[in-house]
Structure formats: C-alpha cells, structure tokens
Amino acid sequence: MISENYYNNLFIGDVNNNGKPEIMIHSHKPSSGTWRDDIWIIKATGDNQYQVIWYDSIPYNPAYPDYGARSSAGDVTGDGIPEIILSTTKKVYIIQYIPGQGYTYIWQKIYLPADNISTTVYDINNNSINDVVLSVLLSEENPITEIYEYTPEVKEKEISLIYPDFGVFPLIVSDSVQILYNINIPQRIDFYIFNVSGEKIYHKKLKSLRGKNFFYLDLRRLNIFSGIYFLKLEAKNFEKTKKIILKL
C-alpha cells in the first residue's frame, strides 16, 4: 500500500460477517493536483500476514488532524453486523458489506462549507439501535453536532436531543474524548475533571452557543494516569457528571 499521511487506522470488527475481524487504513495524498482519500480494508491471513480485501480512492480536501478527523464503526442498521462510518473533510459515508455486492456506500451526508467531520457510534436514546453522531467543524467559530438514526426501513431521521444535555464519547478511552453538550441559552459554562478522590485536576471555561456544542480533549496532555475519572459540566440551572475509564 503506497500513500501518504496515514492518520486514521481503525479496527472495524467483522464487517463482512465471515467470522474474522477487519482493519481499515485511511490516508490522504495529492494526486495530479487533486487530493485523494485512500481507504483500504485488510484482513489477517496468518501470523504477521495480511491481505487487502477492498480499496477505494475518492476526491478529498486535506483535513485538520488537530480537530479529530475520525471515522468509526458499529452496527447502525440493527442487523448485528457493524458498518463503517467514514469521515472526510466535507462528507461522511456509511459503508456496508452487502452479500453479492461487496462493500457498498449506502448513505452519505455533505457539509458545505466544512473544515472537518468526526464521527462516533453510540446508542444515545437507549433504544438498542446505535446512533451516528457527527461533529462538524463548519468553521473554527461554528462547530455543530448532528445525530442520525436508521429506521428499519433504512431511512435517516434526525433526532433532537432534550435541552440541556451532556455526553462524553467514548466512556472507555485511551487518548482523547469528545465532549457533547446542549445548552438552551448562550452562556459561559464550566467543565471539570475530578479523580476518584474528588480532587479537581482540570478546569476549563467554555463560551457556549444555544443548541449543540462540542470539543475534543486529549487526556494524554494532562499528565494523568490510567484509572477512573469524573467529567462534570456546570451551566446555569444545569449540571451533570459522567464517569470515564482511562486506559493509557
């Protein structure tokens, strides 16, 4: 595999339902004056031996790695088999393995303008169907978060979250976390991290817009150790705490 800027390597599970998990390798490179997004899906064929089972290359604009640029994988169609949520700068795709057709793009969402899109798969409304969480940086001053769910008829619908709310993804983390929060009025809010002894180890003041907000926090930069931590959001007439497990 020859490319440049390998930045999004992802364990995607058994996407083709053959009993063996796959890995997606994601990179981007300039080609004939156009940036291309290279995607490989590989499988293990033996000890330290791997085989490319799918490849695609699509037009792309360079992402900003500091903002995330993360793809994800999970069962978002309710069939028990994971799909790939592929993130690029201005588009997000859902890739599903369909018997007889192979790896197929079954859905896409385009954001213009946009500087970056990051994704998370999580059952937010606890209905046993995973939701697709899209964090989109329309500009440095205008980040948004949208949440999609597939119905049994495989039609997308947007879900409106109850205001206000606070979420952390993932809850078991080895590097950075995504903080999602909904605020019903523009205001300044406080974000804290506490250890299991109740000691405050991090505090950040945030200027929040009405509606959906998000940011990323790289926990490795905080010089903390593996363990349990509590992330707390405090706003006017609202506060909520989430527990995470950090595994460095």
C-alpha positions in Angstrom: 0.0 0.0 0.0 1.6 3.2 -1.2 0.1 6.5 0.0 0.9 9.4 2.4 -0.4 10.8 5.6 -1.7 7.6 7.3 -3.8 9.1 10.1 -6.9 7.1 10.7 -6.3 3.4 11.3 -9.4 1.7 12.7 -10.4 -1.8 14.0 -13.8 -2.1 12.4 -14.9 -5.6 13.5 -16.4 -8.3 11.4 -17.9 -6.1 8.7 -18.3 -8.8 6.1 -19.7 -11.4 8.7 -17.2 -14.1 7.9 -16.1 -14.7 11.5 -12.9 -12.7 11.2 -12.4 -9.0 12.1 -11.0 -6.5 9.6 -9.0 -3.3 9.9 -9.5 -0.1 7.9 -6.5 2.0 6.9 -7.2 5.6 5.9 -4.8 8.1 4.4 -4.8 11.1 2.1 -2.4 12.2 -0.6 -2.2 14.7 -3.5 -2.6 13.1 -7.0 -2.4 15.0 -10.3 -3.2 18.2 -8.4 -6.2 16.7 -6.6 -6.2 15.4 -3.0 -7.4 11.8 -2.8 -8.7 9.8 0.2 -7.3 6.3 0.1 -9.2 3.6 2.1 -8.1 0.0 2.5 -9.8 -2.8 4.3 -7.4 -5.6 5.3 -7.7 -9.0 7.0 -5.2 -11.3 8.7 -4.3 -14.4 6.8 -1.7 -15.8 9.2 0.9 -14.7 11.7 2.0 -11.2 10.7 0.4 -11.8 7.3 -2.3 -9.6 5.9 -4.3 -9.2 2.7 -6.1 -6.2 1.2 -9.8 -7.2 0.5 -11.1 -3.8 -0.5 -9.7 -0.5 -1.7 -11.2 2.8 -2.8 -9.8 6.3 -3.6 -12.1 9.3 -3.6 -11.6 13.1 -4.1 -10.7 14.8 -0.8 -9.7 18.1 0.8 -7.0 17.9 3.4 -8.4 17.6 7.0 -7.1 19.2 10.1 -5.8 16.3 12.3 -5.9 18.5 15.5 -9.7 18.6 15.2 -10.1 14.9 15.0 -10.9 13.6 11.5 -12.1 10.4 13.0 -14.0 7.5 11.3 -15.8 4.9 13.4 -17.5 1.5 13.1 -20.6 -0.1 14.7 -23.9 -1.7 13.9 -26.1 1.2 12.9 -28.7 -0.7 10.8 -29.7 -3.1 13.6 -28.7 -6.3 11.8 -26.0 -7.2 14.3 -23.1 -6.6 11.8 -21.0 -3.5 12.0 -20.9 -0.8 9.3 -18.1 1.7 8.7 -18.7 5.4 9.3 -16.1 7.0 7.1 -15.2 10.6 7.8 -13.6 13.1 5.4 -13.3 16.8 5.4 -16.7 17.7 3.9 -18.5 14.3 3.6 -19.4 11.4 5.8 -20.2 8.0 4.4 -21.7 4.8 5.7 -20.2 1.7 4.2 -21.9 -1.7 4.5 -20.9 -5.1 3.3 -23.8 -6.5 1.2 -23.6 -10.2 0.1 -23.2 -10.4 -3.7 -22.3 -6.7 -3.9 -19.3 -6.3 -1.5 -18.5 -3.1 0.4 -21.1 -0.6 -0.7 -21.7 3.1 0.1 -25.3 3.1 1.5 -25.5 6.7 2.8 -23.7 10.0 2.6 -24.0 13.4 4.1 -22.3 16.5 2.6 -21.5 19.7 4.6 -20.5 22.8 2.7 -18.7 24.6 3.9 -16.8 22.4 6.4 -13.3 22.1 7.7 -13.6 18.7 9.3 -16.1 15.9 10.3 -15.6 13.4 13.1 -17.9 10.5 13.9 -19.0 8.4 16.9 -21.4 5.4 17.1 -23.4 5.3 20.3 -26.9 4.3 21.4 -27.8 7.8 22.8 -31.5 7.3 23.2 -31.2 3.7 24.6 -33.5 2.1 22.0 -31.0 -0.7 21.1 -30.2 0.9 17.7 -26.9 2.7 17.5 -27.0 6.4 16.5 -24.4 8.1 14.3 -23.0 11.2 16.0 -21.5 13.7 13.5 -19.3 16.5 14.9 -18.8 19.0 12.1 -16.5 22.0 12.1 -18.2 24.4 9.7 -15.5 26.9 10.8 -13.4 27.4 13.9 -16.2 29.7 15.2 -19.1 27.4 14.2 -18.9 23.8 15.3 -22.2 21.8 15.2 -23.2 18.3 16.2 -25.9 16.3 14.5 -27.3 12.9 15.4 -28.8 10.4 13.0 -30.5 7.0 13.4 -31.6 4.4 10.9 -35.2 3.2 11.0 -36.0 -0.4 10.0 -36.8 0.9 6.5 -33.2 2.3 6.4 -34.3 5.9 6.2 -32.4 8.5 8.1 -34.0 10.8 10.5 -32.5 13.5 12.7 -33.1 13.1 16.5 -33.5 16.2 18.6 -31.8 15.9 22.0 -33.5 17.2 25.1 -32.1 20.5 26.2 -29.9 20.8 28.1 -27.7 17.7 28.0 -24.2 16.5 28.3 -22.4 13.5 26.8 -18.9 12.0 26.7 -17.7 9.6 24.0 -16.1 7.1 24.4 -16.5 6.2 28.1 -13.5 3.9 27.9 -10.7 5.9 26.4 -7.0 5.6 25.7 -6.3 9.1 24.3 -8.9 11.8 23.7 -12.6 12.2 24.4 -15.3 14.1 22.6 -17.5 16.3 24.8 -21.0 17.0 23.5 -23.4 19.3 25.2 -26.7 21.1 24.5 -27.4 24.5 26.1 -30.8 26.2 25.9 -29.4 29.8 26.2 -26.0 31.2 25.2 -23.8 31.4 28.3 -20.4 30.6 29.7 -20.2 27.2 31.3 -17.6 25.3 33.4 -16.1 21.9 32.5 -14.2 20.0 35.2 -12.3 16.7 35.6 -12.0 15.1 39.0 -10.2 12.0 40.1 -11.7 9.2 42.3 -10.6 11.1 45.4 -12.7 14.1 44.4 -9.6 16.3 43.6 -10.1 18.7 40.7 -7.4 18.1 38.1 -8.7 20.1 35.2 -11.0 23.1 34.7 -12.0 24.9 31.5 -14.4 27.8 31.0 -16.4 27.5 27.8 -18.3 30.1 25.8 -21.4 28.1 24.5 -23.9 28.9 21.8 -27.5 27.9 22.1 -28.1 24.4 21.0 -25.4 21.8 20.1 -21.7 22.3 21.1 -18.7 20.0 21.2 -15.0 19.9 21.7 -12.2 17.4 21.9 -9.8 16.9 24.9 -6.6 14.9 24.6 -6.3 13.4 28.1 -2.6 12.4 27.4 -1.7 16.1 27.7 -3.0 16.4 31.3 -0.2 14.2 32.7 -2.6 11.9 34.4 -2.6 8.1 34.9 -4.9 5.2 34.0 -7.9 5.0 36.2 -11.4 6.3 36.8 -12.2 10.0 36.3 -15.4 12.1 36.6 -16.2 14.7 33.9 -18.6 17.4 35.1 -20.4 20.2 33.1 -21.9 23.1 35.1 -24.2 25.6 33.4 -27.0 27.9 34.6 -29.7 25.7 36.2 -27.9 22.6 35.0 -25.1 20.3 35.9 -24.2 16.7 35.0 -21.3 14.3 35.6 -20.1 11.4 33.5 -17.7 8.7 34.6 -14.9 7.5 32.2 -12.2 4.9 32.4 -8.8 6.0 31.1 -6.5 3.2 29.9 -3.1 4.7 28.8 
